[in-house]
Each structure stands twice: as C-alpha cells, then as structure tokens.
Amino acid sequence: MMNDILMEFLLRDIVSNLSDEKREIYQYIVNEEDQLAQQADTADHLLQLFVKHAPHLTAAKHFHLEYGEMIKFMHDIEGEINEKLEERCAKVKWIDMTDKIKHPNSSKNPVFTYLLIT
C-alpha cells in the first residue's frame, strides 16, 4: 500500500500532464471544493455547502459550458486520472538502499534510505 504523500505526488504529476483544458477545469473544481471543505465544520455542513455553492455549476458558468457537459467532462477527467494513477501505482517500486548509502551520524541515529522508481 502506498503512503498518502506518494499518492499526492503521483496525482499532482498526472494532473500536470493533462491537456491544458482538462487541467484547468480539474484544478478549478478541486480548488472550489477545497475552499468549501476548509469552511465546513462537519461532513453534513460540507454537503450543505456543496449543495449551496455547487462547484460543478460554478465551473460550468466559468468555462461557458452547460452543467451536464461539465459533469460529464469532469467524470471523464477523473476516469483518466484514476486510470493513469492505477498504472503508475502498479509500476512503482521501492528499493532498500540502506546498506549501500552511508549517512553521517547514522551510527547514532539509524537512517533508512529507499529509492523510489516510478
């Protein structure tokens, strides 16, 4: 299982390689959702904010698309991201390099070194 930091790194890399249009729309909606999440006190409050502020509707207006088109487009973008993320996760390998790389003061405080191959 991959840690959250690695998953976030892979996700950012995949998003950065989307077409300009897909990346802009995806980031716009995610930023809108993140702003609402920061305002929410509970999961129910977040749901209420999503209903009230409708990030996908806001994005549709911003990008001059119909709401249904935006929903479909975002669904397609998320599908593409998930597919690429699964492919990347299947290829990731951690190689323990602890015995090959010596760190200063490692006798006092053990240092483990891993190489990530993606």
CYANA upper distance limits for C-alpha pairs under 8 A (distance plus 0.5 A):
  2 MET  CA      6 LEU  CA      7.06
  2 MET  CA      7 MET  CA      7.13
  2 MET  CA     89 CYS  CA      8.49
  3 ASN  CA      7 MET  CA      6.86
  4 ASP  CA      8 GLU  CA      6.55
  5 ILE  CA      9 PHE  CA      6.69
  6 LEU  CA     10 LEU  CA      6.68
  7 MET  CA     11 LEU  CA      6.54
  8 GLU  CA     12 ARG  CA      6.61
  9 PHE  CA     13 ASP  CA      6.75
 10 LEU  CA     14 ILE  CA      6.67
 10 LEU  CA     85 LEU  CA      7.43
 10 LEU  CA     88 ARG  CA      8.05
 11 LEU  CA     15 VAL  CA      6.61
 11 LEU  CA     81 ILE  CA      8.08
 11 LEU  CA     85 LEU  CA      7.25
 12 ARG  CA     16 SER  CA      6.52
 13 ASP  CA     17 ASN  CA      6.95
 14 ILE  CA     18 LEU  CA      7.14
 14 ILE  CA     81 ILE  CA      7.14
 14 ILE  CA     84 LYS  CA      7.59
 14 ILE  CA     85 LEU  CA      7.82
 15 VAL  CA     23 ARG  CA      6.54
 15 VAL  CA     81 ILE  CA      7.64
 16 SER  CA     23 ARG  CA      7.30
 17 ASN  CA     23 ARG  CA      8.38
 18 LEU  CA     22 LYS  CA      6.50
 18 LEU  CA     23 ARG  CA      5.89
 19 SER  CA     23 ARG  CA      6.49
 20 ASP  CA     24 GLU  CA      6.51
 21 GLU  CA     25 ILE  CA      6.72
 22 LYS  CA     26 TYR  CA      6.48
 22 LYS  CA     77 ILE  CA      7.06
 23 ARG  CA     27 GLN  CA      6.44
 24 GLU  CA     28 TYR  CA      6.43
 25 ILE  CA     29 ILE  CA      6.77
 25 ILE  CA     59 ALA  CA      7.67
 25 ILE  CA     63 PHE  CA      8.32
 25 ILE  CA     74 MET  CA      8.07
 26 TYR  CA     30 VAL  CA      6.62
 26 TYR  CA     74 MET  CA      7.28
 26 TYR  CA     77 ILE  CA      7.73
 27 GLN  CA     31 ASN  CA      6.38
 28 TYR  CA     32 GLU  CA      6.72
 28 TYR  CA     59 ALA  CA      7.39
 29 ILE  CA     33 GLU  CA      6.64
 29 ILE  CA     55 PRO  CA      6.31
 29 ILE  CA     56 HIS  CA      6.93
 29 ILE  CA     59 ALA  CA      6.86
 30 VAL  CA     34 ASP  CA      6.52
 31 ASN  CA     35 GLN  CA      6.66
 32 GLU  CA     36 LEU  CA      6.92
 32 GLU  CA     55 PRO  CA      6.26
 33 GLU  CA     37 ALA  CA      6.61
 33 GLU  CA     50 PHE  CA      8.09
 33 GLU  CA     55 PRO  CA      6.88
 34 ASP  CA     38 GLN  CA      6.73
 35 GLN  CA     39 GLN  CA      7.13
 36 LEU  CA     40 ALA  CA      6.86
 36 LEU  CA     46 LEU  CA      7.23
 36 LEU  CA     49 LEU  CA      6.92
 36 LEU  CA     50 PHE  CA      7.70
 37 ALA  CA     46 LEU  CA      6.51
 39 GLN  CA     46 LEU  CA      8.26
 40 ALA  CA     45 HIS  CA      5.90
 40 ALA  CA     46 LEU  CA      5.44
 40 ALA  CA     49 LEU  CA      8.00
 41 ASP  CA     45 HIS  CA      6.60
 41 ASP  CA     46 LEU  CA      7.80
 42 THR  CA     46 LEU  CA      6.75
 43 ALA  CA     47 LEU  CA      6.78
 44 ASP  CA     48 GLN  CA      6.77
 45 HIS  CA     49 LEU  CA      6.73
 46 LEU  CA     50 PHE  CA      6.67
 47 LEU  CA     51 VAL  CA      6.73
 48 GLN  CA     52 LYS  CA      6.57
 49 LEU  CA     53 HIS  CA      6.30
 49 LEU  CA     54 ALA  CA      8.19
 50 PHE  CA     54 ALA  CA      5.54
 50 PHE  CA     55 PRO  CA      7.26
 53 HIS  CA     58 THR  CA      7.96
 54 ALA  CA     58 THR  CA      6.73
 55 PRO  CA     59 ALA  CA      6.57
 56 HIS  CA     60 ALA  CA      6.57
 56 HIS  CA     67 TYR  CA      7.65
 56 HIS  CA     70 MET  CA      7.13
 56 HIS  CA     71 ILE  CA      7.21
 57 LEU  CA     61 LYS  CA      6.82
 57 LEU  CA     67 TYR  CA      6.25
 57 LEU  CA     70 MET  CA      8.24
 58 THR  CA     62 HIS  CA      6.64
 59 ALA  CA     63 PHE  CA      6.48
 59 ALA  CA     70 MET  CA      7.93
 60 ALA  CA     64 HIS  CA      6.23
 60 ALA  CA     65 LEU  CA      5.27
 60 ALA  CA     66 GLU  CA      6.41
 60 ALA  CA     67 TYR  CA      5.93
 60 ALA  CA     69 GLU  CA      8.41
 60 ALA  CA     70 MET  CA      6.08
 61 LYS  CA     65 LEU  CA      6.79
 61 LYS  CA     66 GLU  CA      8.10
 61 LYS  CA     67 TYR  CA      8.42
 65 LEU  CA     69 GLU  CA      6.77
 65 LEU  CA     70 MET  CA      6.77
 66 GLU  CA     70 MET  CA      6.80
 67 TYR  CA     71 ILE  CA      6.79
 68 GLY  CA     72 LYS  CA      6.73
 69 GLU  CA     73 PHE  CA      6.42
 70 MET  CA     74 MET  CA      6.45
 71 ILE  CA     75 HIS  CA      6.58
 72 LYS  CA     76 ASP  CA      6.65
 73 PHE  CA     77 ILE  CA      6.70
 74 MET  CA     78 GLU  CA      6.57
 75 HIS  CA     79 GLY  CA      6.62
 76 ASP  CA     80 GLU  CA      6.69
 77 ILE  CA     81 ILE  CA      6.67
 78 GLU  CA     82 ASN  CA      6.53
 79 GLY  CA     83 GLU  CA      6.59
 80 GLU  CA     84 LYS  CA      6.72
 81 ILE  CA     85 LEU  CA      6.47
 82 ASN  CA     86 GLU  CA      6.60
 83 GLU  CA     87 GLU  CA      6.82
 84 LYS  CA     88 ARG  CA      6.61
 85 LEU  CA     89 CYS  CA      6.51
 86 GLU  CA     90 ALA  CA      6.67
 87 GLU  CA     91 LYS  CA      7.07
 88 ARG  CA     92 VAL  CA      6.77
 88 ARG  CA    118 THR  CA      7.17
 89 CYS  CA    118 THR  CA      8.45
 91 LYS  CA    117 ILE  CA      8.36
 91 LYS  CA    118 THR  CA      6.37
 92 VAL  CA    116 LEU  CA      7.54
 92 VAL  CA    117 ILE  CA      6.09
 92 VAL  CA    118 THR  CA      5.03
 93 LYS  CA    116 LEU  CA      6.41
 93 LYS  CA    117 ILE  CA      5.65
 93 LYS  CA    118 THR  CA      7.12
 94 TRP  CA    114 TYR  CA      6.73
 94 TRP  CA    115 LEU  CA      6.17
 94 TRP  CA    116 LEU  CA      5.32
 94 TRP  CA    117 ILE  CA      6.90
 95 ILE  CA    114 TYR  CA      5.92
 95 ILE  CA    115 LEU  CA      5.56
 95 ILE  CA    116 LEU  CA      7.04
 95 ILE  CA    117 ILE  CA      8.34
 96 ASP  CA    112 PHE  CA      8.34
 96 ASP  CA    113 THR  CA      6.76
 96 ASP  CA    114 TYR  CA      5.08
 96 ASP  CA    115 LEU  CA      7.03
 97 MET  CA    101 ILE  CA      6.64
 97 MET  CA    112 PHE  CA      8.11
 97 MET  CA    113 THR  CA      5.73
 97 MET  CA    114 TYR  CA      5.67
 97 MET  CA    115 LEU  CA      7.04
 98 THR  CA    102 LYS  CA      7.74
 98 THR  CA    111 VAL  CA      7.80
 98 THR  CA    112 PHE  CA      5.58
 98 THR  CA    113 THR  CA      5.15
 98 THR  CA    114 TYR  CA      7.24
101 ILE  CA    113 THR  CA      7.73
102 LYS  CA    106 SER  CA      7.72
103 HIS  CA    111 VAL  CA      7.48
105 ASN  CA    109 ASN  CA      6.92
106 SER  CA    110 PRO  CA      5.30
106 SER  CA    111 VAL  CA      6.15
